[in-house]
Amino acid sequence: MKLSAFLVVTFLALTLVACGKPTAPESASSDNYGTTHEGKPAEGRNELEE
């Protein structure tokens, strides 16, 4: 009983360590909104309608 409880707690702790928390970019700005990660304009279904 104690061993299985220890294994469950260990598994949960490792899961929390592995997943961590979601992070956002440090400088979230909309200057490059609608461009690819290379800074090029989006093409196809990702184009912005103007």
N, C-alpha and C positions, 0 to 999 in steps of 0.2 A: 504494500500500500504506500509506504513512504517513498519507495523507489519510483513508482509510477507518478506520484505527485511531483517528485523532484524532476523527472523527465518532462512532464507537462510544463512546469514552471520554466525550466531551462529552454524548452522549445519556444515558449511565448517570449521570453527575454531575447533570444536570438532573432526571432521574427521582428521584434520592435527595433532592434539594432540594425538589422539588414534593411528594413523599409525606411526608417528615419521619418522625416517630415517633408512635405512638398516645399520646394523653394521657388521663389520668383526671381527674375533677373534684378540685379541691383538697381539699374536705371531703366525702369519701365517707361518708355516714351513712345509716342505714336508717330515719330518723325519718319521711320522707315516702314510704316504700315503699308501692306500691299506689295512688298518686295520679297524676293527670295532671300535666303541666308547669305547669298553673295552680293546682295544689293541691286540685283537686276529686277526690272519690272516683271510682275507675275504674268503668266500666259495661260490661256485656256480657262478652265472653270474657276481659277483662283484670281482672275482679273477683277479689279474694282470697277464698278460702274460709275461713270462720272456724269 
